[in-house]
């Protein structure tokens, strides 16, 4: 399985993958499906300050994770949209996606990576903790379900 950035012209395919992720784990995403359906994913395929990586196996996309550089000069890389298909879990793809994000960010001057994860997503929190991420103390309620809370985690890269 390869990890690669989404390419120009693949925005519709990325949108389909994101909606597949939302259908699989709606509780894990900040925005509701209705909002995600309206997103134009083209900038994720052409921008110099953000990227979405996909897991690809024989032209089948099995996962994704994205990141963007904050435009404030802080050196913070915001990660987003991590998901691996249930059929591909348990193969260290989450770690490989994070490695790709970190490498991409370092090459562009990022010194810290940060993201939010729902506070009851124990599998994701265990992965991120194993990779050296720690809670920042910041929290936010999800727009998709205000009764759910996201916690921010970060580490120096």
C-alpha positions, -999 to +999 in steps of 0.1 A: +000+000+000+012+034-009+008+067+009+006+097-015-007+132-018-040+136-036-033+150-071-049+177-091-081+164-108-089+140-079-111+164-059-143+144-066-126+112-056-114+128-024-149+141-016-162+105-020-136+092+004-144+119+030-181+111+028-172+074+032-153+082+063-182+103+077-206+075+070-182+050+089-175+073+119-198+104+120-190+108+157-154+115+149-158+145+127-162+182+136-186+191+108-219+172+100-222+153+067-245+180+052-217+206+056-191+182+042-212+174+012-209+211+002-171+213+005-150+220-026-121+197-022-102+212-052-079+234-030-067+202-013-054+190-046-037+222-058-026+243-027+010+248-016+000+253+021-022+222+026-023+186+015-044+155+018-026+121+018-044+089+008-036+052+013-038+036-021-038-001-029-043-011-065-060+022-072-084+017-043-083+045-016-084+030+019-076+060+041-067+096+043-052+123+065-046+159+058-028+189+071-024+226+066+002+252+076-012+280+097-008+313+079+003+332+110+040+322+109+037+302+141+051+270+126+020+251+135+008+223+112-029+216+117-038+179+110-073+169+099-094+141+085-075+111+097-094+079+087-086+043+077-112+020+062-122-008+086-109-033+060-074-018+062-071-012+100-044-029+120-017-024+094+000+006+108-015+029+082-024+056+107+013+058+117+023+059+081-002+087+074+011+107+103+047+102+092+038+116+058+021+146+073+051+153+096+076+150+068+055+173+046+052+198+074+089+198+084+099+204+047+078+236+049+091+248+083+065+235+107+078+228+142+046+217+159+017+195+148-017+199+164-052+184+159-084+176+177-098+142+184-130+133+201-124+126+238-140+092+237-121+080+206-098+057+226-082+039+197-072+072+180-060+087+213-039+056+220-023+059+186-015+095+190-002+090+225+020+062+213+034+086+187+043+112+213+013+136+211-001+150+244-032+169+252-029+207+251-058+214+275-078+230+247-112+216+240-141+223+217-176+209+211-183+194+177-206+212+153-218+178+141-229+169+177-225+196+203-228+170+231-194+156+220-161+172+228-129+173+209-096+175+227-065+191+211-033+171+211+001+183+199+038+176+197+070+192+184+080+179+150 
